[in-house]
Amino acid sequence: METHHRSEWSPALGRSMEFITHGHAGLPAVVFPCMGGRPWDYADFGMIDVLRPWLDAGRLRLFCVDSIDNETFNSDGWDKRARAALQDRYHHYIADDLVPRIHDETGWGDRLLTTGNSLGGLHAAISLFRRPDLFGTMIALSGVYDAGHFFGDYSDEFVYNNSPADFVAGMPDDHPWLDAYRSCLIISGIGQGAWEEELLPSNHRMDDVLRAKGVPAWFDFWGTDMPHDWPTWHQMAPYFMGRVLPW
């Protein structure tokens, strides 16, 4: 399998950002790491192995990105507005810097897939729900969909714009993104075992918001034997990928 480690300048963030690609062809997927994670975590924790059939067959190509979560969502050491504004710039890194780079490298002429586990699931949702013109498929595993989970009672335009459950709920019924969502394949999987309890209300809320807006989505709630951990995601990832890219 082709694997390449890159470090490239991001105008949106004003810094170099690392990413790792796996695979040689197929649907490009932006892969977000878990909270505070790094681009190599997806391989180190076995996720490349469970998706290997699609990678080896040239049906899927992964772009595993870096995080700045310890400066944004996972930080309580500085000003909340500054944290939220930096998260907004991270979104623009993905949408404005990385996605055009992916299209240039792959020649892919359609929308991309976005995926991630845990906090990576929130980043995946932010990407698709803010830019359904760029992303047509989401597989979020054990994610959370409201930024209040990290910012508490504080809110501003940056928090709101990075909180899918809030900004989708607030969209007028004639917003053009709603029709764009209806053409997307939206998948969210979560267990009901250890360490998932605090995330379940956000998943149910996002499910309810999309239903109320008439947006088809698959929110799949797995059993109490499925904790918030890599073995759960090892089972979920190929199961859902098989629905996105069936043989």
N, C-alpha and C positions, 0 to 999 in steps of 0.2 A: 504494500500500500504506500502511495506517495504521501509523505509528511513533510511540511515545511514550516519553519519557525521564522516569523517576520517581526520586525520592529519598524514602524513607520510614523511619521509626523502627523499629528492631528491638528489641523487649523482650529477646529471647534474647541479643543481643550488646551491648545498651546503647549502640547507636550508629545513625546513619542509614546505610542501605545503598541504593545505586543499582541500578536495573535498567531495561532497555529492552525494550519489547514491539514485536513485528513481526506484522502480520496483524490481521484483523478478526473471524475466526470459526474454528471447527474445534477439533481436539484440542489442548489446551494442553500445551506442552512447556517444561520447565525446562532451560535451556541453560547449562552451566558453561563458563567460559573455560579456556584453557590455563593453565599454571603462572604465577601472579602476574598473570593477565590481567584485563581490564576488560570491562564490559558491551558496549562498542561494538566489541570485537575481532571478533566473529562477522561483523558487517557489513563491517568494514574489510578483512578477509582473504577476502572473497568467498563466505562460506557462505550468506548470505541469497540471493545470486544463484542458487546451485545449487538452493536449495529454493523458489525463487520460484513455480514452478507450483502447489505445494500451498498456498502462502500466498495467492496471487492468487485461487485457486479457493475460498478460505474453508474449507479442509480442515485447516489447521494454523495455530496461533498460538504464537509463540515468546516466552518470557520469559527474556531473556538477563541473567543475574545477575552480580554483582560477586564478586570473590574476596578472601580474606584470607590467601592461601597464603604470602605473604612473612612472615607472623607465625606460621604453623603448619607445614605440610609443608616449605615451602621456606625454612626458617630454621634456622641452627645457632648463633645468637647469644645464646640464652637457655635457660632451663630446659626440658627436654624434657617434663616432666609438664605444665607450664604451657602449652606449645605444644599438646600433645595435648588438654588440657582446653578450650582455645580452639577447636580444631577441632570438638570435640564440641558446643560452643555454636553453631558455624556450622551444623552439621547441624540443630540445633533451630531455627535461624533459617529454614532451608528448610522443615522439616516443620511447625513450629508457627506461624510468622509468615507466610511467603510463600505456602504452599499454600492456607491458608484465604482469603488475599487473592485468589488466582487464582480460586478457586471463586466468591467473592463477585462479582468483576468479570465473569466469563465466564458464570456460571450453569451451568457444566459439572457434571454429576452423577455422573461416573465417575472412575476413576483416571487419572492424568496420565502423560505420557511424560517420561523424563529422558534427557538426552544430553550428551555432551561429548567433546572431543578431548584426548589426552595426559593431564595430571593431571585435566582435566575429566572424563575417563572414569572415574577413581577416584571422584570426587564423585558421578557418575551412579550408579555401582554402590553406593556407600554409601547413597544415597537409596532405591534400589529394595530392596536387600537388608535394610535396617533397617526400611523402611516399605512393604512390599508392599500394605498397605491403602490407601496414598496413590498409589503408582506402579505401573502395570500393564505398562509397556513401557520397555525400556532399549535405547539405541543408544550403545554406548561404542566410541570409535575410538582405537586406539593407546594404550589405557589400561594401568594397572597395578592389581593387586587386593590387594596386601599392603602395609600401612603400614610394615613393616620396611624397605622400599625407601628410606624417608625417615628412619626412627628407628633404624636399625641394630639392635643387640642389645637396646636399651631397650624395655621393654614395661610397660604397666599397663592398667587397665580402659578407659581412654580410647583408647589405641592399639589395643587388641583390638577395641573396638566400632567402630572406623573402619578395620578391616582385613577386608574381606569374605571373602577366602580363608581367614582364620583363624576368624572367628566362624561362618561357614556350616559349615565342617568340624567345628566343635565342637558343633553343634546335635544334641541327641538326636533319634532317628528319629521321635519322636512330637511334635516341636515344630510348633505350628500354622502357623508361617511357611513350612514346607516345602510344605504343600498350597497356600498362597497363591502361592509361587513357581511351582508347577506350572501355575497359571492365568495366569502372566505370559508376555509375549513378550520373551525375553532375547537380545539380539544384541550380539556383540562382534566387531569387525573390527580386524585389525592387519596391517601389511605385514611383510615380512622383509628390507627393504632397510636403508639406512644409518640409524643411530641407533635402530633398533627392537630390536637384538639383546638389550640388557639387559632389555627388557620382555617378551620372548617366554616366558621360563620362568614368569613370573607368570600369563600368559594360559593356558599349558598346565596350570598347577596349578589355576587356577579352573575350567577345563573339566573336569579330573579330579574336583575336589570336587563339582561339580554332578552329574556322571554317577554318582558314588558315592552321592549322596543321591536319585537318581531324579528329578532336576529337568531337564526338557528345556531346552536352550539351544543357540544357534547361535554357535559360535566359528569365525570364518572367517579363515583365514590366507592373505593375499595374497602375491604374488610378491616376489622379491628386487629387482625394479625399483620397489618401492613403499617410499619412505623415510618417516621420521617427519617429515612436513611437510605443509603446506596442500594442495599439488596431489594428494596421496594422499587426503586427506579430502574434497576436492572431488569425487572419483570415488566414494568410499565412501558419503557422506551420501545422495545421491539414490538410489543403488542399494538401500540398506537401507530408506530411507523408502518406496520403491516396494513393498517387502514389507509394511511396516506399514500404509500407506495406498495400496493399489493402485487404479488407475483402473478 
